């Protein structure tokens, strides 16, 4: 292995260690606990090393978000693929989306709630975000009829996100969650 290849591998490993430490810390204590000083201590490197990989905390959050998009896309794809039919796929994908948000709240926040420098709805959208959106699109495609698939998908996604966000913030009753999700699924699987 060449010296250059080894350096590149070590750099990639350090970068992944930073992302993993940020993710773990955010999941355990929230994003307020994630600071470059704390991350440097966690991975046993100096703060300048962190800054040689990322411009700051926002860039680290964006990297965590990109990993989250990959995980969410995989969860949605698996739910859609294992469904018995199109209607069940909508229900299973909705459940997978909600489960992801509930099980990984800090990652979900980095992906969709906190201000991170990631492009949405442009040509520069991260691959895994686009893949997740494509999975949602394929899930609702059988029910779009003559409508615009992109708008239909965006509306379905907005409904899921709204339910998740309002539930997590305590603005919706927890006992009604399953019923609200069923109403959303029913509306998008007609």
HELIX and SHEET records of a PDB file:
HELIX    1   1 UNK A    3  UNK A   29  1                                  27    
HELIX    2   2 UNK A   31  UNK A   33  5                                   3    
HELIX    3   3 UNK A   36  UNK A   43  1                                   8    
HELIX    4   4 UNK A   47  UNK A   53  1                                   7    
HELIX    5   5 UNK A   57  UNK A   82  1                                  26    
HELIX    6   6 UNK A   86  UNK A  103  1                                  18    
HELIX    7   7 UNK A  105  UNK A  112  1                                   8    
HELIX    8   8 UNK A  127  UNK A  140  1                                  14    
HELIX    9   9 UNK A  141  UNK A  143  5                                   3    
HELIX   10  10 UNK A  149  UNK A  168  1                                  20    
HELIX   11  11 UNK A  174  UNK A  176  5                                   3    
HELIX   12  12 UNK A  177  UNK A  188  1                                  12    
END                                                                             
